Amino acid sequence: MSQAVQDNSTLQGHLDELEKEFVELRNRVIGIKPVKKDWRRTVGMMPDDELSRKAQRLGAEWRRNGSEN
């Protein structure tokens, strides 16, 4: 019987800890404000290098070919 009591107290301790973590996470999520989408924030995010230029070129090709289907 003492094992059952110990298991219940351990379980209650885990539940209490999970409830605290949930409240913290919920408060973080509620406090998050949406990012203002603006082209000025996007400019300069990718470096001007060969890989970026290739990605841009492939994206343009994909959009051109995708519009034909």
C-alpha positions in Angstrom: 0.0 0.0 0.0 2.9 2.4 0.7 4.1 1.9 -2.9 0.7 3.1 -4.2 0.8 6.2 -1.9 4.4 6.9 -3.1 3.3 6.5 -6.7 0.4 8.9 -6.2 2.6 11.6 -4.6 5.2 11.2 -7.4 2.5 11.4 -10.0 1.1 14.5 -8.3 4.6 16.1 -8.3 5.0 15.4 -12.0 1.5 16.8 -12.7 2.3 20.0 -10.7 5.5 20.5 -12.6 3.7 20.0 -15.9 1.1 22.5 -15.0 3.7 25.1 -14.1 5.5 24.6 -17.4 2.2 24.8 -19.3 1.4 28.2 -17.6 4.9 29.5 -18.5 4.6 28.4 -22.1 1.0 29.7 -22.5 2.1 33.1 -21.2 5.0 33.2 -23.6 2.7 32.4 -26.6 0.1 34.9 -25.5 2.9 37.5 -25.2 4.2 36.9 -28.7 3.2 39.6 -31.1 2.8 38.9 -34.9 5.8 40.1 -37.0 4.9 43.0 -39.2 5.4 41.7 -42.8 7.2 44.4 -44.7 9.5 44.2 -47.7 12.0 46.5 -45.9 12.5 43.8 -43.3 13.2 41.2 -45.9 15.7 43.2 -48.0 19.3 42.1 -47.2 18.4 38.9 -45.3 20.0 36.7 -47.9 23.7 37.3 -48.8 24.5 38.3 -52.3 26.5 35.2 -53.3 26.4 32.5 -55.9 24.1 30.2 -53.9 21.5 33.0 -53.4 21.6 34.0 -57.0 21.2 30.3 -58.1 18.2 30.0 -55.7 16.7 33.1 -57.2 17.2 31.9 -60.7 15.8 28.4 -60.0 12.8 29.9 -58.2 12.0 32.2 -61.2 12.3 29.2 -63.6 10.0 27.1 -61.4 7.4 29.9 -61.3 7.6 30.3 -65.1 7.2 26.6 -65.7 4.6 26.2 -63.0 2.3 28.7 -64.6 2.3 26.7 -67.8 0.7 23.7 -66.1 
